[in-house]
Amino acid sequence: MSDILIVDDERDIRELIADILEDEGYGTRLAGNSDDAMSAIADSQPALLILDIWLKDSNMDGIDILKAVKRDYPEVPVVIISGHGNIEIAVAAIKQGAYDFIEKPFNIDQLMVVIRRGMETSRLRRENTELKRRDTAPADMLGDSAAFRTLISQLDKVTKSNGRVMLTGPAGCGKELAARYIHANSSRADGPFVSVGCASIESDRMEEVLFGREGEDRGVEPGLLEEANGGVIYFDEVADMPPGTQSKILRVLVDQTFLRVGGSEKIEVDLRVISSTNRDLEAEIAAERFRRELYHRLNVVPINVPSLEERREDIPQLAAYFIEVFNRTQGLPMRRLSTEAGALLQTMRWPGNVRQLRNVIERVLILGDDTDEIDVRELPRESEGAPEEGRVVLSGSIATLPLRDAREAFEREYLLTQINRFGGNISRTAEFVGMERSALHRKLKSLGVVTSAKAGNRVAHVDDSAETEPAET
């Protein structure tokens, strides 16, 4: 896609332009009517289109061809030429998406300036499209925990529909990955996936970024909504969308049309909308920071993405995956987790969720030694400084307790950690800690530890309302 297609009903004109461009090193193709033009475009998408407004003996005029090209090949810049040029025709062409407008008889120097700019625009658009194509390749979703299986089951159900989805969950838990999974497994998989980082776009630029803009001085600049046409637009952290933009997005959801900034003609789009947030949107609505009508439009199918602590069983598998990714993409050592290191990762706190785990693995691979196995000593400690070999660091609260109370507090915390590590599975926990299942049940009861269902998983916690029996000695 490196040639220029010249469409003009006057043979002398199209051949003159072709000679000029070929002298400058450009490849060209020629068409004298609309049928030949559309056939040439379908056969091989050009890098740029030079298009006459008036085409004799054709089924379509230049504006009709322009509309078809911008609909089917939006990344191809179109330069309009006409011997009957006036400001009304120029404005009409620009509004329909033309890159620029030149009157006949044209100045060769002026023509070449426009062509060079148009070809550079074409190159940048192709590169951008290729980068987006790579970026939309869905990363693997890995896991076998009950919470993860519940999530996949919910995602699989919504892939079969076109309904709007609201993904909730803490930062770093994989909400965008879940959105990409929906897209990749839906009927829109061949369409674009466009991510809008609502928190990262300056509020005064949000509308231009989303809706695009147009003007005589800058031509047409499509926004992200147009780029997502036929596919999915993903509003990441939608609670950060400016209030004024919220109202306009609400209108897009209702009408599937919008106006570019500075434009007057409605643009139609076919979009599936997926949103995410780590905030309580009901609280944001109560504080008048988020529109209730928009919330109800976006929250058609709510899906919670579990935190990493809710799916601790998946941590060794995720860690092994990240090791393989960093080996493949950065050339970092291909190592494996020791059993002890995997167990320690499962017991750690993960406020940053999967993103934090990825960062920890990258750090270990960069700073670690060249041994095949990752040892527990290479993993970061949650406390300030690592304990000496064979020692356990006591928290201030436990260190000040009498021995009996300290032992009970330690046993409670230890068993809570192990039960949550194994997703609430008492049998696996009992096997790991070296107790009979019945004895573990009695111990848990004496310590006031209960399990409850959460996000498809069993999670242990302390029942503060229950009177605990004296711990077994």
Helices and strands as residue ranges (DSSP letters): E 3-7, H 11-23, E 27-31, H 34-43, E 48-52, H 62-72, E 78-82, H 87-95, E 100-103, H 108-135, H 146-159, E 165-168, H 175-184, E 193-197, G 203-205, H 206-211, E 213-215, E 219-221, H 224-227, E 232-236, G 238-240, H 243-255, E 257-258, E 267-268, E 272-277, H 281-286, H 292-298, E 301-304, G 308-314, H 315-330, E 336-337, H 339-347, H 353-367, E 373-374, G 376-378, H 396-399, H 403-421, H 426-433, H 437-447, E 449-454, E 457-462
